[in-house]
């Protein structure tokens, strides 16, 4: 899994990566992000994907732009992959890289087993 996350970190402008289970529990993180608010971030992201009013019509990809950061969120029923980026992130390269990374993460039997236990 570390190798997969490192591929994403190589994209210009990516500061960190978080992997949350479907309940918002932090599974893995990489990069130069602080751990202070990760639980809050995880629960907020999980909340985006579990609200009853949208649960049948979920987006697979979200980008949230803040003044000094961009959150790129890939949603899959098993996990949420979150990239914390600088505004000047190479967006097209990031999108391609995270699509491949997500596919590879979903092939990781150890990760899937961990996700399903929680």
ABEGO torsion letter per residue (X at the ends): XAAAAAAAAABBGBABBBBBBAAGBBABBBEBBBAAAAAAAAAAAAAAAABAAAAABBBABBBBBBAABBBBBBBBAABBBBBBBBAABBAAAAAAAAAAAAAAAAABAAAAAAAAAX
